[in-house]
Amino acid sequence: MSIATPPAQLSAEAAEKLRLLAAEHAAEADRTRVLAPEVVDAIRAAGFARHFVSARFGGAEGTFAELTQAVLSVAEGCPATAWCASLSAYSARFASHLPQEGHHALWGAGADTVIATALIPSGKAERVGDGWRVDGLWQYVSGIDFADWVLVCAVVASPEAVQGPPQMRFFAVPAGRYTVRPTWDSIGMRATSSHTIALEGVLVPEHLSFDRTDIMTGRNVNSDLSAHNVPFQGVGSLTFIAPVVGAAAGALNAAASTLTGRKRNPGGELAVVRASGRIDAAKLLVAQNAEVLDGRLFDQAHLARNERNATYCAEVVPEAVGLLVRAAGTSGLGEGHPLQRFWRDVTSAASHVALQYDTAARRNYAAVLLGPES
């Protein structure tokens, strides 16, 4: 099965074709811990990498709602594929903060450049002439096996006389300038290629760097596109929760296929119904987050609610999949059954730091509900 290159827009039809293709290869991807080349090509062809890219480079200038629905769909077939597709889109949005010369470096030859991102400031950067020297190790860089570029965040070395918090910057580095260390060994999301990368004294020109504050505040001095000017607080967790919720919908389909004949009973039916309610509620909350971003509702109440929504989904979706596993029984846990793969993928992905109440939602939304601490 193959997918022809579609128009720039990421359509529901393109997402559905990718879902079917990814589902065909999902078991093999889980076994080999890598996406099939045709699936990688299909992610690119479907329009995920170009979704947030400027139209002047052939990009779609798409919406958060369109992307979210596409990721939910693909995840029903293969969560690892959806995870990589989601991150390729959001990484391009991050890269829009680069200076204009950097835009041309990444997208001058076309909008389908696949970018991976290391958000945690694990490395160090030092000013060297008109550019930077970057060193360090970054873990859990999803999609790195097939990325054309990677964005890494590093702490800038400051003179001893300078006081205050350290400056952090992002640096865009092309494939071939970094080393990939195959360290990803999670039991779930096996095919996301979320490996460690190493940079050793890599020189990065100024036009391939920007201040981390730009991403956090959402103020983009190098692009006036709506999607390029969104505070990280409201959008960060959506990147990760949409594949998780879509994977739960895939688990629901897989579990339902086991409850036939004599295996269908009131207890199993009740578990499926209860799980479906949790999954549908999570879909609505994820869609609500996308609506907030597209509607540019950037007050603290909406941004904090987005964090709450995502972390809540990461709590109830594993509960739903647990109900489905118990309803399906032993047959659903066989190595050849997709339910156990969805179960492992949801469990692994929901543990992401961006989806934890304490780190992503508690303090901000508590302040909305209860007011600031006295």
N, C-alpha and C positions, 0 to 999 in steps of 0.2 A: 504494500500500500504506500502511495506517495502523495505528497501535497504540492501542488503547483504554487508558484509565488503569487500571492494575492495582492490586491491594491494595498496602499499604505495603511488603511484603516484596519484595526484589529476587530474582526467581525465575529459574531456568534457562530457563523458557519465555519470559519477558520479554526476557532477553538474546538468545535465539535469534531472536526477532522483530526486535529491533534490529539484529542481525547481518545478517539478510536485507535489511532496508530500507537499512542503511548501504552494503551491497555494491552495491545498485542505483544508488546515487548516488555511489559512490566515485570513478569516473573523472571525473565532472563536478566533484566537490569538489576533486580534484587540479588540474584545469584552472583553476577559478575561484579557488582558494585559500580557499574558505569552505565550511563545512558547509551543506547545504540546510536551510531552515527546518523542514521536516518531520522531518529527522534530529535537529535540536536539540530539537524538541518531544518526539521519541521518547526521547531521552536522559533528559529530565525525567520522562516518563510511565513509563519502565521502572523508575524508582526509584533511580537512581544518586545524585542529589543528596540524597535523603532517607535514604540507607542508614545513615549513622552519626548521624542526628538523633534526639533523644530522642522516645520514644513520646508524651510529653505534648503534643508539637507535631504529632503525626501521623507521626513518623519510624519507621524500621524497627528501629533499634537492632541492626543486622546485624553479622555476623562478617567477619573478614578473609578467611576461606576462601571464603565466599559471593561476596564482591566480586571476589576474585582470579579465580575460575572464570568469573564473568560477563565480566570484562574480557578474559580470554583468548579467550572465545568471540567477543565483538564484534570483536576485533582481526583475526580470520580473515576478516572481511568488509571492514573499513575500519580500519586502524590509527589514523588521525587521530580518528575517532569514539571509539574505545576510549580513546585518550589523554585526550580531553576528558572522557569519562565517568568515568575513573579519578580525574582531578584534581578533578572536581566533588564526588566522594564524599570524598576526603581533605581537601579544603579545608573542608568542613563539619566534619570532625573537628577540624581546627585551630581553627575558629571556636568550638568548644565551650569553649575556654578563656576566652572573654569572660565578663564578669559577667552575672548573670541578666537584668538589664535589656537587655543586648546580645542575649541569646538571644531575648527577646521582639521586639526590633527586627528581627532577621533572619528568625525563623520564626513570629512571632505570627500571620501571615496564612496560614501553611501551611508544610509541610516541604520543598517542592520548590524552594526558593530556590537558584539556581545561583551559586556563589561561585568566584571565581578567586583565586589566591594568588601573590604575589611574595615568595619566600623570602629572597632576597639583600637584606641591609640597605643599599640604595642611597640612600635619602633621609635627611633630617634632620627631627627633631621637637623642638619647644620647648614647654615648659609655658606655658600661657596661661590664667590663672584656674583653673577647674575642668576644663579640657580641654587640648587640644594643637593646635598649629599644625604642619602637616606639609607639607613641600616635597620635591620630588625627581623623578628619573626612574627607572623600573624596567623592565628589559628582559625579554623572553621570558615574558610573562604569558599563558599558554595559556588559550584559551576566553574571552578578554576581550571579544570582539565580542558575545557573547550573555549575559554574566554580569550578574546583578542587583546583586552586591556584589563588591568586591575587598578582599583582605587584603594590606597592604603592610608590610614591615619597615623600620624607620628607626632611625638612631642618635640617641639623646637628647642634646641639647646640655646640657653640664654647666657649672656655675660653674668659673672657673679654679682655684679653691682645691681643688676635688675631685680626688683622685688615684685611680689605678686604671683598669681597663678600662672602656670606655664602656658605658652601658646601652643595650640595644636592645629595642624594643617593636614589637608588631604593632598595626595600626590598620585598622578596618573602615570602608570608604567606599562609599556607595551609587553606583550608576550615575548619571551626570549630574554628579558632583562631580569627576571626573577627565577628562583628555583622552587619547584613544587615538591614538597615532602609528603608522601602518601600516608597520612596519619589518621584519616577518618575511618573509625572502626565501630561506629554506633550500630546497634541491632536494628534500628529503623532509619528510614530515609537513606538507605545504603548507597543509592545511585546518585546522590547529589554532589559527589566529588568535593565535599567540604573539607579540603585538606589544608595543611599548613604551607605557607609560602615564606621564602627567605630572600631578603635583599641585602647585599653586601657592597656597601660603598657605591650604590647606584646614583648617578648624577641625573637630576631632574630639572629641566628648564623652568623658569618662572611661569610660563604660560600653561604649564601642566600642574599647577598647584593653586590651592585656594584655602582660605581660613575656615576651620571647622565651625566657627561661629555662624558663618553664612548658612550652613545647613540647619543649624539648630534654630535660628531665628526665622528662616525662610525668606530672608531678604536677598534677592539675587540681582546684583548690579550688572550682570552680563546677559540677562534675559528678562524680558517683560512678559513672557508667557505665564498664564495663570497657574498651571501645574508646576512651574519652576519656582514659584514663590509661595511656599506652604511651610509653616513651622513643623519641625521634625516631631514635636510632641504629638501632633494630631495624626501623622501619617505613618510613623515608624512601625508600629505594631501591625498595621494593616498588611504590610509586606509579608508577614509570617503567618498571620491567623487565617487568611483566606485559603491557602493550601490545606491547612489543618481542617477547616470546616468542610471543604470539598472532599477531603479524604474520608471524613465521617459519613458523608452522603454515599461515597463508594462502598464503605463498610455496610451501610444499611442495605444497599442493593445485594451485596454478597451474602449477607446473613439471610435475607429474604429468600434467596435461592435454595437455602438448606432446609427451610421449613415447609416441606411438602410431604404428602402422603401421611404416614403414621407419625412422622416427626412434628406435624402441625398439631399444636395443642393450645389450650387457653393460656398456659403460662408463657409459652413462646410468643404467642400473639400479643399478649400484654407487654412483654419486654420490647418487642419491636415497635409497638405503638408509643410506649414511653420514650424510647430512644429517638423515634422520629420527631417527637415534640421538641426535644432538646436540640436536635440538629436544625430543625426549621427555625427555632428561636435564634440560634446562632447565625443562621443565614441572614435573618432580618437585622440583627445587630451589626453584622459586617457590612451589609448594604447601607445601613444608617451612617456608619463611619464614612463610607465613600460619598454619601450625599452631603455630609458636613464639609468635606474637602472641596467638592465641586461647587458647593454653595458659598464657599469662602466664609464660613462661620467660625472665625478664629478667636472668639472670646474664650476666656479660661474655662467657662462652664462646658462649652462644646468640646474643647480640646481634651479636657480631663475626662469627659464622658467617653470620648473615643478610646482613651486608655483603659477605662473601666470596662467598656464593651469587649475589647479584645481579650483582656485578661479573664473576664467572666467566661467568654467562649472557650478559652483554653482550659477552664475548669470543668465546664459541663460537657464538652464534646468527648473527652476521654471517658467520662461517666457513661455517656450514651453508647460508646463503642464497647465498653465493658459489659453493658446490658446485652448487647448483640452477641458478644462472644459466649456469654453464659447461655443465651437462648439457643445458639447454634450447636453447642455441645462439642463433643470430641471431633466430629467431622469438620467443623469450621477451623480447627487448629491443625489440620493436616498440612504438611509442607506444600502440597499442591493446591491448597485452597487459598483464594485471594483474601479471605477475611483475616487470616492471621497476619498477612503482610500489611493490610490497612491498620490493623490493631497496633502493630509495631511502629508503623510510620506516624500514626497519631500520637502515640506515647512519646516517641522521640522528639517530634517537632513541637509538641505542647510544652516541652521542658525548656524551650528557648528563653533566654534571660529577658527578652523583650515582652514575654507573655506571662511574667510573674507578677502577682499582685503587689508584693512588697517593693519591687524595684520599678514597676511601671505605672501603678495606679493608686495605691493606698493613700499616700500623702496628698496628691493633687486633688483627687476627687473627694476625699474627706474634707478638704478645705472648702470645696464647693458646697457640700451638704451641711457642714457644721460651722463654717467660718474658719478664719485663721486661728492657729493656736495662740493662746494668751501668753 
